[in-house]
Amino acid sequence: MGRGSAGAAFALAAALWLFGLVPAARPPLASDGAAPRSGPARLLFGGTLDPNRADAATLEVLPGIGPVRAAAIVAARCERTFRSVSELRRVPGIGPRTLERIAPALAVTGAPARCVQ
């Protein structure tokens, strides 16, 4: 399995998972022209996640981030807010290769951190 097909498989799995999260009352329409404001669905619309605001379940949709690393990100931001995406390197288990894979899906917005573990 090549690198591209693994990425495509992840994208398909993420899309199928995310469609289950869309509220039944009013699903976001493609004609709205706006990305969802929060949650993992932002990634489907080209948006980014803020590692200071996303909950552990949302962080798990990132490639290479499972429940343990997601919890470590939340714990690290409770100790000290991330000022940039590169500061995720201080999280145990996130090295340069993992950071390279997840960085395009992340952006630090400057909003206050959510410290809910």
SVG drawing of the C-alpha trace seen along z (x, -y; Angstrom):
<svg xmlns="http://www.w3.org/2000/svg" viewBox="-34 -35 46 37">
<polyline fill="none" stroke="black" stroke-width="0.4" points="0.0,0.0 1.6,-3.3 1.7,-6.5 -1.0,-8.1 -3.5,-5.3 -3.0,-5.3 -3.9,-9.0 -6.9,-8.4 -8.1,-5.6 -7.7,-7.8 -9.6,-10.6 -12.4,-8.2 -12.6,-6.8 -12.6,-10.3 -15.4,-11.4 -17.5,-8.4 -17.0,-9.0 -17.7,-12.7 -21.0,-12.2 -22.3,-10.5 -21.6,-13.7 -23.6,-16.1 -26.7,-17.2 -30.0,-16.0 -31.7,-19.3 -29.6,-21.3 -26.7,-19.7 -24.1,-22.1 -24.9,-22.6 -22.2,-23.0 -24.2,-26.0 -23.6,-27.8 -20.1,-28.6 -18.7,-28.5 -16.8,-25.8 -18.2,-24.5 -16.9,-26.6 -15.8,-23.8 -15.2,-20.1 -13.5,-17.7 -15.8,-18.5 -13.7,-21.7 -11.0,-19.5 -13.4,-18.4 -13.9,-22.0 -10.3,-23.0 -10.4,-24.5 -8.0,-23.9 -8.2,-22.8 -6.7,-24.8 -4.8,-22.5 -5.6,-24.9 -9.4,-24.5 -10.0,-21.1 -11.2,-18.3 -9.3,-14.9 -11.9,-13.2 -11.5,-15.8 -7.7,-15.6 -7.9,-11.9 -8.9,-12.5 -5.4,-13.8 -3.1,-11.3 -0.9,-9.5 -2.9,-10.9 -4.7,-8.2 -6.4,-8.5 -3.1,-8.5 -1.5,-11.3 -4.7,-13.3 -4.9,-13.1 -1.2,-14.1 -1.9,-17.2 -4.8,-18.2 -2.6,-17.7 0.3,-19.7 -2.0,-22.7 -3.4,-22.7 0.2,-23.1 1.1,-25.8 -0.9,-27.1 0.6,-26.4 1.7,-29.7 2.4,-28.0 1.9,-24.6 5.6,-23.8 5.2,-23.9 3.4,-20.5 6.9,-19.0 6.9,-19.3 4.1,-16.7 5.4,-13.2 5.1,-11.0 5.0,-13.9 8.3,-14.1 9.2,-15.9 7.6,-13.4 4.3,-13.4 4.3,-17.2 5.0,-17.4 1.9,-15.2 -0.5,-17.1 0.7,-20.7 -1.3,-21.4 -4.5,-20.6 -3.6,-22.8 -3.5,-26.5 -3.1,-28.3 -5.7,-31.1 -4.7,-32.8 -8.0,-31.9 -7.8,-30.9 -7.1,-27.2 -9.8,-24.8 -8.3,-22.9 -10.9,-20.1 -9.3,-16.7"/>
</svg>
